[in-house]
Amino acid sequence: MRVPPGVSEKDFVDALKQFEAAIGKEWVFSSEEDTDLYRDAYSPFWNEPEDPVPSAAVAPDGVEQIQKIFKIANTYKIPLWTISTGRNLAYGGSAPLLSGSVVLDLKRMNRILEVNEQNAYALVEPGVSYFDLYKYIQEKGLKVWIDPPDPGWGSPVGNSLERGGGRTPMRDHFGAQCGMEVVLANGDIVRTGMGALPGAKTWQQYRYGFGPYVDGMFSQSNFGVVTKMGIWLMPEPEAYREGIVQVQKHDDLIPFVEILSYLMNSGISQGTMLLESPLLDYRASQGGGVLDAPGGPSVAEMEKLARDKNLAYWSATLHFYGPAKVVDSQWEYTQEKFSAIPGVQFKDGRAYRFPVELKEGEEAPRVALGIPNLSIFGLIQSTHGHMDFSPIIPMTGEAVFESLKVFGEAYAELGVPPKNQFFALPWSFFPRSFVLIFGFPIEHDIEKNRKTREVFKRLVQVAAEHGWGEYRTHTAFMKTVSDVYSFNNHALRRFHETLKDAIDPNGILSPGKSGIWPKRMREAQG
Ligand SMILES: Cc1cc2nc3c(=O)[nH]c(=O)nc-3n(C[C@H](O)[C@H](O)[C@H](O)COP(=O)(O)OP(=O)(O)OC[C@H]3O[C@@H](n4cnc5c(N)ncnc54)[C@H](O)[C@@H]3O)c2cc1C
């Protein structure tokens, strides 16, 4: 039988019996057949002993059952690993970081507690998926939009706690969070923000409450288990339209991003923008990759190729949401601003008025229209999954050039094939910064995965040497990434550890999450 680290088989058998008494036998899973379902389907440790396996999973239906589980876990010092819908693919899936942990699966807690149309917010439990919330809103005919990530089967709670991103103006998911209920390791129930006021009338409207604002402490963390969360929605806009802007020369990127930043930071263009390059895509299709590898073509050669093939060097689709008159004016103003760049070209993109009825199979930017779906899995070409290296860089053209060069050199030095460069150009998931999302394929080949892990770790270092850090990472690299956030002799990590030891002295909640280990396991981690 699989047992949690440091727990005897006898104690674990006792604990499982107590879990069963607390939440019902049918909600405690300990057979290998059941627990294997919680392994990471995209594991970079495929078929290796380091692939983390849960020893059991427990699925409570509410806060009281969670409190009972914590009591038992504290008695036997059993590590738990919390998931909401457990779809964290590319970042660890539903598998624990510490092998042998018991998965605390919150999928049964799937109540939609409130959706408020007037002030555009919802209060949900962790097991509510984006699909569930969308369906609820549609069935009730409410004029509010959700903001799903690309795969709609995840949860507003799990995704927001990971600080994930979507496509609409509400794309910064943790930024759209307002008010939580959290169960601490000692079983105490904390409500944050206005929720601390019994009978509060504005828990999901005003986020700060009184005193220190602690909500962020429960994101990407192991300080508590979130059992309710408020999220802000978007009032259904009257219209959406896209405008495509293209420039011809390499150096046009500097004013291009300057104008983009102005438009996005002013709220004139909203939603997630992807910087594209038809020219670099063409080069990639010829085997050359997107990154700026040493010994590659000169700028003059690339510009000549752009002319010969009639391809723009840089391109972006901007998104506008709002009243029809306003989005038209915003697009017009956008064109005015970009006209400062000689040779710039504009194209109208897709446009919709709401409510819209999309036909099944109809091509449409569903995620940008707040419609959850799973079509992304048909677009990404990876057989056994992928994992994402996702550093944040400044939203400037200079930073984009630097990142293409720095990662181009690193890829060449590490011998990574150019085809592994998908998404080497930046996205604007979060305000005022760009995120690069380099997808690395997972293989059913131990040697290839080992090499990929080495490359990944090296890229974390290379990024850090240039002042860039990841916004989120796979469980396999949480220590590596936490190691580079090292200002003042790791003052932030030391602070996290101080909190961890105070709030969760037995270290039962998600040991190792974001590089935070409880005291009793810290030394073993080095
Ligand atoms: C092809 C592809 C495309 C993707 N596109 C996107 C995208 O566009 N945007 C994006 O953000 N992500 C994306 N992802 C990553 C991932 O699939 C999503 O972020 C997904 O929503 C996360 O799964 P989840 O919502 O089920 O969270 P979960 O797996 O339930 O939770 C994620 C983590 O949060 C913590 N956690 C969860 N619930 C709680 C709780 N109640 N209390 C305390 N801690 C908790 C745990 O550490 C857990 O591991 C993509 C992945 C793939 C494979």
The ligand as a Tripos MOL2 file, in Angstrom:
@<TRIPOS>MOLECULE
LIG
   53    58     1     0     0
SMALL
NO_CHARGES

@<TRIPOS>ATOM
      1 C1         -3.6830   23.3320  -23.5310 C.3       1 LIG1
      2 C2         -3.7220   24.1110  -22.2480 C.ar      1 LIG1
      3 C3         -4.1050   25.4420  -22.2600 C.ar      1 LIG1
      4 C4         -4.1410   26.1650  -21.0690 C.ar      1 LIG1
      5 N1         -4.5410   27.4740  -21.1100 N.ar      1 LIG1
      6 C5         -4.5990   28.1840  -19.9710 C.ar      1 LIG1
      7 C6         -5.0440   29.5280  -19.9830 C.ar      1 LIG1
      8 O1         -5.4510   30.0670  -21.0120 O.2       1 LIG1
      9 N2         -5.0150   30.2160  -18.8200 N.ar      1 LIG1
     10 C7         -4.6340   29.6280  -17.6460 C.ar      1 LIG1
     11 O2         -4.6570   30.2970  -16.5950 O.2       1 LIG1
     12 N3         -4.2390   28.3470  -17.6090 N.ar      1 LIG1
     13 C8         -4.2070   27.6040  -18.7160 C.ar      1 LIG1
     14 N4         -3.8190   26.2860  -18.6640 N.ar      1 LIG1
     15 C9         -3.3820   25.7100  -17.3790 C.3       1 LIG1
     16 C10        -4.5130   24.9930  -16.5850 C.3       1 LIG1
     17 O3         -5.1030   23.9940  -17.3610 O.3       1 LIG1
     18 C11        -5.5930   25.9370  -16.0820 C.3       1 LIG1
     19 O4         -5.0100   27.0010  -15.3530 O.3       1 LIG1
     20 C12        -6.6420   25.2510  -15.1790 C.3       1 LIG1
     21 O5         -7.7640   26.0930  -15.0300 O.3       1 LIG1
     22 C13        -6.1210   24.9170  -13.7730 C.3       1 LIG1
     23 O6         -6.8770   23.8710  -13.2730 O.3       1 LIG1
     24 P1         -8.0580   24.0540  -12.1890 P.3       1 LIG1
     25 O7         -8.7920   25.2940  -12.4950 O.co2     1 LIG1
     26 O8         -8.8000   22.7770  -12.1700 O.co2     1 LIG1
     27 O9         -7.2380   24.2620  -10.8500 O.3       1 LIG1
     28 P2         -6.8240   23.1350   -9.8020 P.3       1 LIG1
     29 O10        -6.0110   22.1010  -10.4920 O.co2     1 LIG1
     30 O11        -7.9840   22.6750   -9.0340 O.co2     1 LIG1
     31 O12        -5.9410   24.0180   -8.8320 O.3       1 LIG1
     32 C14        -4.6990   24.5270   -9.1910 C.3       1 LIG1
     33 C15        -3.8280   24.6460   -7.9510 C.3       1 LIG1
     34 O13        -4.3450   25.6700   -7.0990 O.3       1 LIG1
     35 C16        -4.2730   25.2660   -5.7210 C.3       1 LIG1
     36 N5         -5.6510   25.1700   -5.2190 N.ar      1 LIG1
     37 C17        -6.6980   24.7330   -5.9360 C.ar      1 LIG1
     38 N6         -7.8190   24.8300   -5.2280 N.ar      1 LIG1
     39 C18        -7.4880   25.3220   -4.0260 C.ar      1 LIG1
     40 C19        -8.2430   25.6680   -2.8810 C.ar      1 LIG1
     41 N7         -9.5620   25.5240   -2.8760 N.pl3     1 LIG1
     42 N8         -7.5820   26.1680   -1.8130 N.ar      1 LIG1
     43 C20        -6.2450   26.3400   -1.8270 C.ar      1 LIG1
     44 N9         -5.4870   26.0300   -2.9100 N.ar      1 LIG1
     45 C21        -6.0950   25.5340   -4.0030 C.ar      1 LIG1
     46 C22        -3.5530   23.9380   -5.6950 C.3       1 LIG1
     47 O14        -2.1820   24.1440   -5.4520 O.3       1 LIG1
     48 C23        -3.7700   23.3980   -7.0980 C.3       1 LIG1
     49 O15        -2.7340   22.5570   -7.5280 O.3       1 LIG1
     50 C24        -3.7650   25.5360  -19.8430 C.ar      1 LIG1
     51 C25        -3.3870   24.1900  -19.8400 C.ar      1 LIG1
     52 C26        -3.3700   23.4850  -21.0320 C.ar      1 LIG1
     53 C27        -2.9740   22.0420  -20.9900 C.3       1 LIG1
@<TRIPOS>BOND
     1     1     2 1
     2     2     3 ar
     3     2    52 ar
     4     3     4 ar
     5     4     5 ar
     6     4    50 ar
     7     5     6 ar
     8     6     7 ar
     9     6    13 1
    10     7     8 2
    11     7     9 ar
    12     9    10 ar
    13    10    11 2
    14    10    12 ar
    15    12    13 ar
    16    13    14 ar
    17    14    15 1
    18    14    50 ar
    19    15    16 1
    20    16    17 1
    21    16    18 1
    22    18    19 1
    23    18    20 1
    24    20    21 1
    25    20    22 1
    26    22    23 1
    27    23    24 1
    28    24    25 2
    29    24    26 1
    30    24    27 1
    31    27    28 1
    32    28    29 2
    33    28    30 1
    34    28    31 1
    35    31    32 1
    36    32    33 1
    37    33    34 1
    38    33    48 1
    39    34    35 1
    40    35    36 1
    41    35    46 1
    42    36    37 ar
    43    36    45 ar
    44    37    38 ar
    45    38    39 ar
    46    39    40 ar
    47    39    45 ar
    48    40    41 1
    49    40    42 ar
    50    42    43 ar
    51    43    44 ar
    52    44    45 ar
    53    46    47 1
    54    46    48 1
    55    48    49 1
    56    50    51 ar
    57    51    52 ar
    58    52    53 1
@<TRIPOS>SUBSTRUCTURE
     1 LIG1         1 GROUP 0 **** ****
